[in-house]
Amino acid sequence: MSATPVLRVEGLALSLGGKQVLRDVHLQLDAGEHVLLVGASGSGKSSLLQAIAGLLAPSAGRIHLDGALATDGARILVRPERRGIGYLFQGGALWPHLTVERTLDFVLRAAQQPREHRRRRVAELLEWVELSGLEKRRPGTLSGGEAQRLALARALAAGPRLLLLDEPLGPLDGHLRGALLSRLGDLQAKLRFAALHVTHDPAESAAVATRTLTLDQGTLAAQDGLHR
């Protein structure tokens, strides 16, 4: 028997402000997959991520997470914070008033983790993203690469089975993009989460991707073969 997909999207449609943004989207991701999502600006890529995360209610279709129905038409059955999804935004979207360690501890407290577990987990996460020693720093004092690594650690803090990435490499220069992609690939191999990755440059991220999907006018229009 095949394993249950981490994500299955069936016939998803979404309208915003009277305009249809997504139409009849079907998508499946398995554990360990890293799927690139490409398409022109305004094609609905970020809206698809937000619908999967439970931040937008579709007009039709279903979203299953680990086999459980999370969204059924316009009904949000599982709240965003209960979906087991990590979200890495463009620019990081870090909380400027929280230190590095408090940023991660906040996520773990929200997940109702006990104090001693939170302490160990924060140390582990900082080691994963090579930020040990910067616990007391605030985002405004970090370099661009450090800030995005912190955002990655925050997205992975609660151990999500699915990671959504919305052009997280956009603010970084070439060297930092390569370093973050390498770290992301290493962590995905270690933790076996599935990743859906919106990017404007699929060639840049091909080293970590298993396949690429193209969103065209709200519909998944094309799919290439396996990258690896």
JOQUITA-V896488 format. One line per field, one symbol per residue. psi: psi as a letter, one per 40 degrees, with the letter a starting at -180 (. if undefined). burial: # if it has 9 or more other ideal C-beta (glycine too) atoms within 8 Angstrom, else .. Layout:
psi: ???
burial: ???
This chain:
psi: hiihidhhhhfhihihfehhdihfhhihhiheihhhhiiiheeeddddddddeeeihieiiihhhfehhdhhbehhdhideeefhihhihedfihdehidddddddddddefiiddddddddddddddefeheedeiideeiiddddddddddddedefidhhhhgfeedeiidddddddddddddddddefiihhhhiegdddeddeidihihhhfehhdihiahd.
burial: ....###########.....##..###.###########...###.########.#.#..#####....##.#..#.#....########.#.#...####.#######.......##..###.##.##.#..##.###..#.###############.##########..#...##.###.###.##....#######..#.###.#########.###......#.
